[in-house]
Amino acid sequence: MAKLFKNRSMQIFLVIGVYLTIASYLPIEIHRGLYTISLLIKDLLLWMLPITVGLFIAHAISSFEKKAPLFILILFLFEALSNSMSVLYSFGCGHLVASYIQNIVPFNFIDTFNPLWRSSLAKPIWWSADKGTFVGIILGLIVSFKFPFLRRFLTKGKETAEYVLTRFFSRLIPLFILGFIARIYNTRLLSQMFAQYTDFLLCLLLFLALYIAILFIIGSGFSRKIFFKNINNLLPAAGVAFSSGCSLSTMPWTIEGSAKNLKNPNFAKAVIPATTNIQQIGDCIANAFLCFLIYLNFNGHAPSLSVWIPFCVVFVLARFATAAVIGGAIFVMLPIYEFYLGFTPEMIAIILAFNVILDPLITCSNVIANGALCRIFEMVWSYFCSALLKPRKKSISFLSADQK
């Protein structure tokens, strides 16, 4: 029993269960206080993440030695391809439900649930993960060729960052989640979503689940046992993402879960930090699906391929440009919706409302799909190294024995 309660997932379920049982008896100040604590933890984590991202990426890339530039190129192409496939997948899904979902009606959502106070730790726009990614890539490329003293610095810095994440932040997960559960409970987000858009939500859930399941099937090598094991390893990260609505603040748990699914666990520390805000499968599927249905609802016909393909290309490229806009990428995408799909202000209002309601689901899908794709990319990189590159006598420390 003691071991059971030490399990992080069990602690989370217990805390949420107790809260929901007594939530109706608590004064609003308690709910807002819990939300305030969660935001404080989130601010601390987001301040640390650019440094952590930079150290993880630099250390991982440097271990590739002279293959580092090749790794970055293949990863970029892999990201673009995976996002493009998810947008095209939404196009097909939209056609499947076009005759069943007839009316998408916007509703008024006013968020009046605020924290008691917001700390001054909230980071400025310029302190973002993309800066850490850029610095990490440059530093990793430099160290991959020379400068052994910098390699020692990176190793020490990475170990320190890991210690803070695993010994401090990981123990705050139940408290971190609880505040966001209080927000969901008090804003009635879930009740509105289920009451007004049940048919749409079920379709979107089905399509997201199917796409993510396919990713896990490929990553497991079509093994049923490995399939369920890989999903189970990423469930804690999915839970944190659903409650917090932030892929970046979930990143430590995404790395931990993904590492358990890889032949070489260190691979997750290179891929996940570099792709967390770029490879957003849930975001691509959900927003592209929304765009399709709203276009259909207002124009009376589905968008043609001649409209959808240019939109798809620009939409995917924009995912790389919005990596720094945490929680605000939707506003960067709006001009694309206007120009390529002819969205009116009313259509934009609808897609904004849907993004508010579906944000926990989209973030959760982003995280778990990113973990699944991490395994697939490991397979791609391993195949590329073994099949297309001439083997060298000197081994590459980043690759495991199986991969070599």
Secondary structure, DSSP 8 states (H G I E B T S, - for coil): -HHHHHSHHHHHHHHHHHHHHHGGGS-HHHHHHHHHHHHHHHHHHHHHHHHHHHHHHHHHHHTTGGGHHHHHHHHHHHHHHHHHHHHHHHHHHHHHHTTT---------------S---TT---TTS-HHHHHHHHHHHHHHHTTS-HHHHHHHHHHHHHHHHHHHHTGGGGHHHHHHHHHHHHHHHTHHHHHHHH-HHHHHHHHHHHHHHHHHHHHHHTTT-HHHHHHHHHHHHHHHHHHHHH--HHHHHHHHHHHHHTTSSSTTHHHHHHHHHTTT--HHHHHHHHHHHHHHHHHHHSS---HHHHHHHHHHHHHHHHHTTT-TTTHHHHHHHHHHHHH---HHHHHHHHHHHHHHHHHHHHHHHHHHHHHHHHHHHHHHHHHHHTS---SS--TTS-TTT-
